[in-house]
Amino acid sequence: MRLPFSTSNKTAATSLRLQADTLAEAMPPLVTEAERIANTVAQGVHGRRRTGMGESFWQYRRFREGDTASSVDWRHSARSRHLFVRETENESAESVWLWRDGSPSMDYASDGAPQTKKDRATVLTLALASLLVQGGENVAALGSGFPPGTGRSAYRRIAHTLMDDPDETTKRLTLDSLPPPARLPRYAQIVLISDFLSPPEEIIARIKGYAADGIRGHLIQVLDPAEEDLPFTGRTEFEGIEDNLRLMIGRAERLRLGYHERLAQHRDQIMTAAQRINFTFATHRTDRPPHTALLALYGALSGAIEARRPPRSGG
């Protein structure tokens, strides 16, 4: 009788699982906050769990924890030392890829803000991941190198991608102000959470790249209340976060009207481009409760997944 795993593979898998569980127990308060928010929002939505049966063949992928023996393509696996699962196009489409901007500008928090933009974006990302996992969706962190998965193991992988200090190979992806370019399965969903303060043409070019591959996207712009309102008065020094620029203004309140117009123009440019490629765009302030933003995002995401689900045959 041939075992599905070699002894060494089983030992390695067990070791990795134990490491993941140990790390999960030591997760910082942001994870707890995300779980609390997700559970609150979950009371108003209904999770879905689908069989994952697809219509047409998409690709083979390596067997991973959580897959069942019945999902293994034994004929294809017999040609290799590894087990492979026959993944259908519909299964591939039912994947959601999450990205949180980790660039230095996200570390900003004004005096009246409850947390930094990065912390709020992290909470929203993890809370969304928790909701999606509860609904049986396949989720992954964009740029992490891990394939989409279901269950708590997939959630932990996303949490560690966001919370752990990046190594040199992933630092460029996790600290970049733009989501990484990636070839995703056709009709996958992508969620991008950022302050989106990079030049609009760079942001638009990146999301158009996803749309060209048939990806449906959702953008959440997270801003600090001071970035929205520019409440400063009198002599004020502005200091760049991602560069060494400094600007001293004698009467900062004189900038407010022009600043609001420039911010609105910047936002409208991104929003218009997003709508043209069937992406959603929403804004969120860190001084507002995260529940409303999460509920709206989850609703838009669920609606898009439901709309792309093929109709059931038969009567």
PLY file of the C-alpha trace (Angstrom):
ply
format ascii 1.0
element vertex 315
property float x
property float y
property float z
element edge 314
property int vertex1
property int vertex2
end_header
0.00 0.00 0.00
1.35 3.39 -0.99
1.08 6.15 1.63
-0.05 9.62 0.45
3.00 11.17 2.13
6.49 9.96 2.81
7.54 9.85 6.45
9.72 12.91 5.98
6.89 14.87 4.37
4.50 13.95 7.18
7.06 15.00 9.79
7.70 18.31 8.03
3.97 19.01 7.67
3.38 18.28 11.36
6.28 20.51 12.36
5.04 23.41 10.23
1.52 23.04 11.62
2.81 23.13 15.19
4.90 26.20 14.41
1.87 27.93 12.89
-0.29 27.13 15.92
2.40 28.40 18.30
2.83 31.62 16.37
-0.93 32.13 16.13
-1.24 31.96 19.92
1.33 34.73 20.22
-0.33 37.01 17.69
-0.52 40.68 18.70
-3.76 42.45 19.64
-4.50 43.45 16.03
-5.49 39.87 15.26
-7.82 39.77 18.24
-9.36 43.04 17.14
-9.82 41.73 13.60
-11.53 38.58 14.87
-13.87 40.62 17.07
-14.84 42.87 14.16
-15.30 39.91 11.82
-17.59 38.16 14.31
-19.65 41.32 14.70
-20.08 41.70 10.96
-20.73 37.98 10.52
-23.91 38.31 12.57
-25.41 40.30 9.69
-24.30 38.09 6.83
-24.68 34.44 5.94
-21.60 32.36 5.19
-21.62 30.10 2.20
-19.87 26.77 1.79
-19.74 25.34 -1.70
-18.67 21.96 -3.01
-16.05 23.48 -5.30
-17.07 21.34 -8.28
-15.98 23.09 -11.45
-17.13 23.05 -15.04
-13.89 22.66 -16.97
-10.30 21.68 -16.26
-8.02 24.54 -15.21
-4.74 23.12 -13.91
-3.07 20.58 -11.64
-1.73 21.75 -8.30
0.15 20.07 -5.48
-1.86 18.40 -2.73
-1.98 20.55 0.41
-3.35 20.29 3.91
-7.14 20.39 3.90
-7.58 18.56 0.59
-9.46 15.27 0.67
-8.31 11.96 -0.76
-11.19 12.06 -3.23
-9.85 15.29 -4.73
-6.54 13.64 -5.70
-6.00 12.82 -9.37
-4.36 9.43 -8.81
-3.54 8.83 -12.47
-1.62 12.10 -12.79
-0.03 11.65 -9.35
1.28 8.19 -10.33
3.68 9.90 -12.74
5.33 11.82 -9.95
6.56 11.44 -6.38
3.95 13.98 -5.27
0.17 14.06 -5.06
-1.75 16.38 -7.38
-5.28 17.73 -7.27
-7.17 18.35 -10.48
-8.36 21.96 -10.14
-11.24 23.15 -12.27
-11.73 26.61 -13.70
-14.59 27.35 -11.34
-12.47 26.40 -8.34
-9.72 28.70 -9.51
-12.19 31.53 -9.97
-13.36 31.14 -6.38
-10.21 32.67 -4.95
-9.77 36.00 -3.22
-6.38 37.69 -3.03
-5.78 40.30 -0.32
-3.15 43.03 -0.22
-2.44 45.64 2.44
-0.13 48.56 1.72
2.87 48.29 4.03
4.80 51.32 2.81
6.13 53.94 5.28
3.32 56.40 4.54
0.91 53.94 6.14
2.66 54.37 9.51
1.16 57.83 9.95
-1.29 58.63 12.73
-2.30 62.13 13.79
-2.84 63.06 17.43
-6.58 62.36 17.29
-6.40 59.09 15.40
-6.93 55.82 17.30
-4.29 53.94 15.27
-2.03 54.19 12.26
-3.31 53.67 8.76
-1.28 50.47 8.52
-2.83 49.04 11.69
-6.35 49.86 10.52
-5.65 48.39 7.06
-4.24 45.27 8.73
-7.33 44.88 10.89
-9.63 45.27 7.88
-7.62 42.76 5.85
-7.56 40.15 8.60
-11.23 40.65 9.46
-12.15 40.22 5.80
-9.99 37.11 5.59
-11.77 35.69 8.64
-15.18 36.33 7.09
-14.15 34.76 3.81
-12.73 31.70 5.55
-15.98 31.32 7.48
-17.79 31.44 4.14
-15.64 28.67 2.68
-13.76 30.87 0.21
-10.21 30.27 -0.98
-8.04 33.17 0.20
-4.40 34.20 -0.06
-2.19 37.21 0.55
-1.10 38.78 -2.72
2.67 38.60 -3.09
3.16 36.06 -0.28
4.04 33.18 -2.58
1.38 30.97 -1.00
-1.55 29.61 -3.06
-5.15 30.23 -2.00
-6.41 28.00 0.77
-9.38 27.51 3.04
-9.78 27.20 6.79
-7.75 28.54 9.67
-4.43 27.52 8.15
-5.05 29.90 5.23
-6.02 32.64 7.67
-2.82 32.14 9.68
-0.69 32.35 6.56
-2.25 35.70 5.71
-1.81 36.94 9.28
1.88 36.02 9.32
2.43 37.64 5.93
1.03 40.91 7.29
2.41 40.80 10.82
5.86 39.25 10.56
8.95 41.27 9.71
9.57 40.66 6.00
12.80 39.02 4.90
14.88 40.46 2.10
13.06 38.49 -0.60
9.60 39.75 0.37
10.46 43.21 1.71
10.12 44.85 -1.68
6.61 43.46 -2.13
5.34 44.11 1.38
6.79 47.63 1.69
5.96 48.86 -1.80
3.21 51.46 -2.02
1.76 49.66 -5.06
0.38 46.11 -5.10
2.74 43.65 -6.79
2.08 42.72 -10.42
0.85 39.14 -10.54
-0.79 36.66 -12.88
-3.83 35.38 -11.03
-6.41 32.77 -12.03
-8.96 34.14 -14.45
-11.97 35.70 -12.72
-10.32 35.75 -9.30
-11.15 38.58 -6.91
-8.55 41.00 -5.54
-8.87 43.37 -2.58
-6.39 46.24 -2.28
-6.28 48.31 0.92
-4.02 51.37 0.88
-3.96 55.12 1.29
-3.53 55.27 -2.50
-1.49 58.44 -2.32
0.95 57.35 -5.02
0.69 59.15 -8.37
-2.73 58.27 -9.83
-1.26 57.17 -13.16
0.85 54.52 -11.39
-2.12 53.19 -9.44
-4.35 53.14 -12.51
-1.75 51.34 -14.62
-1.41 48.64 -11.96
-5.13 47.95 -11.55
-5.63 47.97 -15.32
-3.03 45.22 -15.47
-5.18 43.07 -13.20
-8.35 43.87 -15.13
-6.70 42.86 -18.40
-6.45 39.33 -17.00
-10.15 39.24 -16.11
-9.64 40.03 -12.42
-12.39 41.80 -10.49
-11.06 44.22 -7.89
-12.05 46.21 -4.83
-10.11 49.23 -3.58
-10.34 50.67 -0.07
-8.58 53.98 0.54
-7.65 54.34 4.21
-6.78 57.86 5.33
-6.04 59.55 8.63
-8.55 62.27 9.66
-5.79 64.89 9.43
-5.14 63.86 5.83
-8.82 64.33 5.06
-9.44 67.57 6.95
-6.04 69.31 7.13
-7.05 70.84 10.50
-3.75 72.65 11.11
-3.66 76.37 11.79
-0.91 78.92 12.23
2.77 78.21 11.75
3.10 74.52 10.83
5.96 72.39 9.59
5.05 69.52 7.26
7.51 66.64 7.06
7.54 63.92 4.41
7.32 60.34 5.68
8.88 58.61 2.68
11.45 61.31 1.91
13.38 64.07 3.68
11.25 66.96 2.47
10.22 69.60 4.98
7.87 72.52 4.39
7.28 75.38 6.81
3.97 77.24 6.35
3.20 80.48 8.19
-0.60 80.08 8.12
-1.48 76.47 7.36
-5.23 77.18 7.23
-4.72 79.04 3.95
-3.81 75.73 2.29
-7.02 73.98 3.32
-9.29 74.83 0.38
-6.68 74.09 -2.27
-5.66 70.91 -0.45
-9.25 69.63 -0.35
-9.65 70.30 -4.06
-6.40 68.51 -4.88
-7.31 65.49 -2.73
-10.77 65.28 -4.32
-9.24 65.46 -7.79
-6.73 62.74 -6.91
-9.47 60.48 -5.53
-11.88 61.10 -8.40
-9.21 60.20 -10.94
-8.64 56.82 -9.32
-12.33 56.19 -8.72
-13.29 56.96 -12.32
-10.60 54.66 -13.68
-11.67 51.91 -11.26
-15.31 52.13 -12.30
-14.37 51.88 -15.97
-12.76 48.50 -15.40
-15.52 47.28 -13.09
-13.54 47.75 -9.87
-15.21 49.14 -6.76
-13.69 52.02 -4.82
-14.51 53.14 -1.29
-12.90 55.34 1.36
-12.41 54.86 5.07
-11.10 57.13 7.83
-9.22 55.69 10.78
-11.37 57.68 13.23
-14.50 55.87 12.01
-15.60 52.39 13.16
-14.21 49.68 10.86
-17.43 47.63 10.87
-19.22 49.73 8.25
-16.31 49.61 5.81
-15.90 45.86 6.31
-19.59 45.13 5.82
-19.73 47.15 2.59
-16.56 45.52 1.29
-17.72 42.02 2.13
-21.08 42.72 0.50
-19.47 43.92 -2.73
-17.09 40.99 -2.76
-19.79 38.42 -2.06
-22.03 39.91 -4.73
-19.27 39.68 -7.31
-18.52 36.05 -6.41
-22.21 35.16 -6.53
-22.67 36.86 -9.91
-19.84 34.83 -11.43
-20.98 31.50 -10.08
-22.24 29.39 -13.04
-25.96 28.58 -12.97
-27.01 25.19 -11.69
-28.25 22.75 -14.26
-31.40 20.76 -13.88
-34.63 21.73 -12.40
0 1
1 2
2 3
3 4
4 5
5 6
6 7
7 8
8 9
9 10
10 11
11 12
12 13
13 14
14 15
15 16
16 17
17 18
18 19
19 20
20 21
21 22
22 23
23 24
24 25
25 26
26 27
27 28
28 29
29 30
30 31
31 32
32 33
33 34
34 35
35 36
36 37
37 38
38 39
39 40
40 41
41 42
42 43
43 44
44 45
45 46
46 47
47 48
48 49
49 50
50 51
51 52
52 53
53 54
54 55
55 56
56 57
57 58
58 59
59 60
60 61
61 62
62 63
63 64
64 65
65 66
66 67
67 68
68 69
69 70
70 71
71 72
72 73
73 74
74 75
75 76
76 77
77 78
78 79
79 80
80 81
81 82
82 83
83 84
84 85
85 86
86 87
87 88
88 89
89 90
90 91
91 92
92 93
93 94
94 95
95 96
96 97
97 98
98 99
99 100
100 101
101 102
102 103
103 104
104 105
105 106
106 107
107 108
108 109
109 110
110 111
111 112
112 113
113 114
114 115
115 116
116 117
117 118
118 119
119 120
120 121
121 122
122 123
123 124
124 125
125 126
126 127
127 128
128 129
129 130
130 131
131 132
132 133
133 134
134 135
135 136
136 137
137 138
138 139
139 140
140 141
141 142
142 143
143 144
144 145
145 146
146 147
147 148
148 149
149 150
150 151
151 152
152 153
153 154
154 155
155 156
156 157
157 158
158 159
159 160
160 161
161 162
162 163
163 164
164 165
165 166
166 167
167 168
168 169
169 170
170 171
171 172
172 173
173 174
174 175
175 176
176 177
177 178
178 179
179 180
180 181
181 182
182 183
183 184
184 185
185 186
186 187
187 188
188 189
189 190
190 191
191 192
192 193
193 194
194 195
195 196
196 197
197 198
198 199
199 200
200 201
201 202
202 203
203 204
204 205
205 206
206 207
207 208
208 209
209 210
210 211
211 212
212 213
213 214
214 215
215 216
216 217
217 218
218 219
219 220
220 221
221 222
222 223
223 224
224 225
225 226
226 227
227 228
228 229
229 230
230 231
231 232
232 233
233 234
234 235
235 236
236 237
237 238
238 239
239 240
240 241
241 242
242 243
243 244
244 245
245 246
246 247
247 248
248 249
249 250
250 251
251 252
252 253
253 254
254 255
255 256
256 257
257 258
258 259
259 260
260 261
261 262
262 263
263 264
264 265
265 266
266 267
267 268
268 269
269 270
270 271
271 272
272 273
273 274
274 275
275 276
276 277
277 278
278 279
279 280
280 281
281 282
282 283
283 284
284 285
285 286
286 287
287 288
288 289
289 290
290 291
291 292
292 293
293 294
294 295
295 296
296 297
297 298
298 299
299 300
300 301
301 302
302 303
303 304
304 305
305 306
306 307
307 308
308 309
309 310
310 311
311 312
312 313
313 314
